[in-house]
Amino acid sequence: MPLIYPWRTAYGEDASIDSVLVKLVAGDQYGWGETTPLTAPFYSPEWSAGAFQLITEHLAHRIVGEDVQDSVDLLNRIAAFKGNGFAKSGLELAWWVLDAKSRGKPLHEILGGTKSEISVGADFGVQDTVKILLAKIQGAIDQGYPRVKLKFRRGWDLDMLKEVRDAYPGYTFHIDCNAGFNLADIELFKKVDRYGLAMIEQPLNHTDLLDHAELQRQIETPICLDESITTPKAMEDAIKLRSCGFVNIKAGRVGGLTNAVKIHDLCEDAGIPCWVGGMLESGVGSGISIELATLSNFKYPADIFPRGVLYRVDLALPEIALSSPGKVRASTAPGIPYEPNSEMLRRCTLSRKTIEGQA
């Protein structure tokens, strides 16, 4: 899916987004899932073509034709394959949607969510000029978004941040570093403290917990971990080390909703607020994220984008829309209401495979 505007971060630039869409069918019911590790392994070691291959050559064969009891059973059947959370989540997310539809309940109800409407924020990657960025921020504020996330990288750092804060002294911002810095940059982050940000997201290495704990001891702004939290075990370690004050939970990154809920619960018990992140998914993946964000400890606005923000025409129907300024509504339909537009899916598909079995 081609983006309206290139997505520029500390690790590079994406002009389009490659997803893996998974449709699980059981009897007369089906569920769609989406996993989006991006075109190349820049955000994480995974990438979309690799996830597609792993799902179709290995993971799917462990569950197709089998009587899968629940999401834990599904994950246990593919646990022998190390890591690869994005690939595993492609199956696991589709299973949750299928299960919710089979029960006739909205997905958030079986996840334990209680909110009927969630807050969402605006995100802006590196722009051609700060003037363009300021205009986009004003547009987000005018639409009622309660916060803005700014991508932060070398050369698009303190000077950009100063201009933004000078223009909007009381508004809620945070920066996302996408693992682009290291402990040698402590003095830079001490200077960031003066701008009163809500958090600094993933400033250091994508696998690191120790250095983040050291950085957090030396700065005032809360650190938010994203790339580093890939499993519940990683979250347990981060809590012990006091590596962060916030956690961005992406169901794809952590291997699906089962692990996402576990991480949410660990954070809630530890007093660490969470928020739902995004991977620039279509409405299929974003619709699942909306349902996840209804859980009680998701206390910061989510990365879920309504129509017209990322894509001129979304892959999914109905397109996600704001239900009120800065908010989107959770599903009232069984599962989620968002499914691929068949014509768009036909035009955008690069590879396709059907795997069948007899239960």
HELIX and SHEET records of a PDB file:
HELIX    1   1 SER A   48  LEU A   54  1                                   7    
HELIX    2   2 ILE A   55  LEU A   59  3                                   5    
HELIX    3   3 ALA A   60  ARG A   62  5                                   3    
HELIX    4   4 SER A   71  ARG A   77  1                                   7    
HELIX    5   5 GLY A   85  ARG A  103  1                                  19    
HELIX    6   6 LEU A  107  LEU A  111  1                                   5    
HELIX    7   7 VAL A  130  ASP A  142  1                                  13    
HELIX    8   8 LEU A  158  ALA A  167  1                                  10    
HELIX    9   9 LEU A  183  ASP A  185  5                                   3    
HELIX   10  10 ILE A  186  VAL A  192  1                                   7    
HELIX   11  11 ASP A  193  TYR A  195  5                                   3    
HELIX   12  12 LEU A  210  GLN A  218  1                                   9    
HELIX   13  13 PRO A  232  LEU A  241  1                                  10    
HELIX   14  14 LEU A  257  ALA A  270  1                                  14    
HELIX   15  15 GLY A  283  LEU A  292  1                                  10    
HELIX   16  16 SER A  342  CYS A  348  1                                   7    
SHEET    1   A 2 PRO A   2  THR A   9  0                                        
SHEET    2   A 2 GLY A  12  SER A  16 -1                                        
SHEET    1   B 2 VAL A  20  ALA A  26  0                                        
SHEET    2   B 2 GLN A  29  THR A  35 -1                                        
SHEET    1   C 2 GLU A 117  SER A 119  0                                        
SHEET    2   C 2 LYS A 327  ARG A 329 -1                                        
SHEET    1   D 7 ALA A 122  PHE A 124  0                                        
SHEET    2   D 7 VAL A 148  LYS A 151  1                                        
SHEET    3   D 7 PHE A 173  ASP A 176  1                                        
SHEET    4   D 7 ILE A 200  GLU A 201  1                                        
SHEET    5   D 7 ILE A 223  LEU A 225  1                                        
SHEET    6   D 7 PHE A 246  ILE A 249  1                                        
SHEET    7   D 7 CYS A 274  VAL A 276  1                                        
SHEET    1   E 2 ALA A 316  LEU A 317  0                                        
SHEET    2   E 2 GLU A 339  PRO A 340 -1                                        
END                                                                             
